[in-house]
Amino acid sequence: MLVKEAAKQAAVRTLEEYWDGSFPIDPVAIAEAHDIEVQFTPLVAGVSGAILAEPGEVVIVIDETENYGRQMFTCAHELGHYIERKDSGDEEFSFVERRTQKYDLHELYADEFAGNLLMPEDEFREQLTASDSVYLAASHFGVSPLAIEKRKERLGF
């Protein structure tokens, strides 16, 4: 199975289990439902978030200076790292997201998971068909306009 499809399926499963059907989707609540603590704190330049694991404790840290939409995407992205590793039986969840780091299959999975989690495809298409406004869609989904643009690109919209 392709990485993109595996990430989408994991996001769909996560939504089926943890989502109440309302928008915007709250990735912090979903992380907390997985017993993951989410902390908002200043991080070093170029780092938006990280997921750190020690025996019995998993923490997602998010740069508190980022805008809300970016923070929510970062939280969903880090949750994607957790789900990917958990599904594969790997207990090593530690990733630090640097905007300049090499983009590998783990990053692709986490980005695809986050996009599918926060902006489910059917609702995304419906929103963008009703109004091609990136800003209205960003408000509806609780993400940044950049996340909407990237999702449009990945879905070939």
C-alpha positions in Angstrom: 0.0 0.0 0.0 1.2 3.5 -0.8 2.3 5.7 2.1 -0.4 8.3 1.1 -3.1 5.7 1.2 -1.9 4.2 4.5 -2.0 7.7 6.0 -5.4 8.4 4.7 -6.8 5.1 6.0 -5.3 5.8 9.4 -6.8 9.3 9.5 -10.2 7.9 8.5 -10.0 5.2 11.3 -9.0 7.9 13.8 -11.9 10.1 12.8 -14.3 7.2 13.1 -13.1 6.5 16.6 -12.5 9.9 18.1 -14.4 12.6 16.1 -17.8 14.0 17.0 -18.6 15.2 13.4 -18.1 18.9 14.0 -15.7 21.3 12.4 -13.1 22.4 13.0 -11.7 19.0 14.1 -9.7 19.3 17.3 -6.4 17.4 17.0 -5.4 18.3 20.6 -8.5 16.5 21.9 -7.7 13.5 19.7 -4.1 13.4 20.9 -5.3 13.6 24.5 -7.7 10.7 23.9 -4.6 8.7 22.9 -3.1 9.7 26.4 -0.7 12.1 24.7 0.0 15.3 26.5 0.1 18.4 24.3 2.2 21.3 25.4 2.4 24.8 23.8 5.8 26.4 24.5 8.3 28.6 22.7 10.6 26.4 20.5 13.8 27.2 18.7 13.7 29.0 15.4 12.6 26.7 12.6 11.0 24.1 14.8 7.2 24.0 14.8 6.7 20.9 16.9 7.9 17.6 18.1 6.7 14.3 19.6 8.7 12.8 22.4 8.3 9.5 24.0 9.6 8.0 27.2 8.3 4.8 28.8 4.7 5.4 29.7 4.7 9.0 28.5 4.2 10.6 25.1 4.2 14.4 24.7 3.6 16.6 21.7 5.2 20.0 21.9 4.0 22.8 19.7 5.6 26.2 19.2 3.3 28.7 21.0 4.4 31.5 18.7 2.9 30.0 15.6 -0.6 31.0 14.4 -3.5 28.8 15.5 -4.0 27.1 12.2 -0.3 26.2 12.0 -0.4 24.9 15.6 -3.4 22.6 14.8 -1.8 21.2 11.7 1.5 20.6 13.6 -0.4 18.8 16.3 -2.2 16.6 13.7 1.2 16.1 12.0 2.9 14.9 15.2 -0.1 12.7 16.0 0.4 11.2 12.5 4.0 10.2 13.5 2.5 8.6 16.6 -0.1 6.7 14.7 2.3 5.5 12.1 4.8 4.2 14.6 2.1 2.7 16.9 0.5 0.9 13.9 3.9 -0.6 13.0 4.6 -1.7 16.6 7.5 0.8 16.9 7.7 2.5 20.3 10.1 5.2 19.2 8.0 8.3 18.5 10.6 11.0 18.7 10.6 13.4 15.8 11.6 17.1 15.7 10.0 18.9 12.7 12.3 21.4 11.2 11.1 23.3 8.1 14.4 22.7 6.4 14.9 19.0 7.3 15.0 16.4 4.5 11.5 15.3 3.5 11.2 11.5 3.9 8.4 8.9 3.9 7.7 9.5 7.6 7.2 13.2 6.9 5.0 12.4 3.9 2.9 10.1 6.0 2.5 12.6 8.8 1.6 15.4 6.4 -1.0 13.2 4.6 -2.4 12.0 7.9 -2.8 15.6 9.1 -4.4 16.7 5.9 -6.9 13.9 5.9 -7.6 14.2 9.6 -8.2 18.0 9.6 -9.7 18.3 6.1 -11.6 15.1 5.2 -11.7 14.8 1.5 -15.5 14.9 1.0 -16.0 17.9 3.2 -13.0 19.6 1.7 -14.3 19.2 -1.9 -17.8 20.4 -0.7 -16.4 23.5 0.9 -14.2 24.4 -2.0 -17.0 23.8 -4.5 -19.4 26.0 -2.6 -16.8 28.8 -2.4 -13.3 28.8 -3.8 -12.2 31.0 -1.0 -9.0 29.7 0.7 -9.7 31.9 3.7 -13.3 30.7 4.2 -12.0 27.1 4.0 -9.2 27.8 6.4 -11.7 29.2 8.9 -14.0 26.2 8.5 -11.3 23.7 9.0 -9.3 25.6 11.6 -6.1 25.5 9.6 -3.9 28.0 7.8 -4.5 29.2 4.2 -1.3 27.5 3.3 -2.6 24.1 4.5 -5.7 24.7 2.3 -3.5 25.4 -0.7 -1.4 22.3 -0.1 -4.5 20.1 0.4 -5.9 21.5 -2.9 -2.6 20.6 -4.6 -2.4 17.1 -3.2 -6.0 16.4 -4.2 -5.6 17.8 -7.7 -8.3 20.4 -7.0 
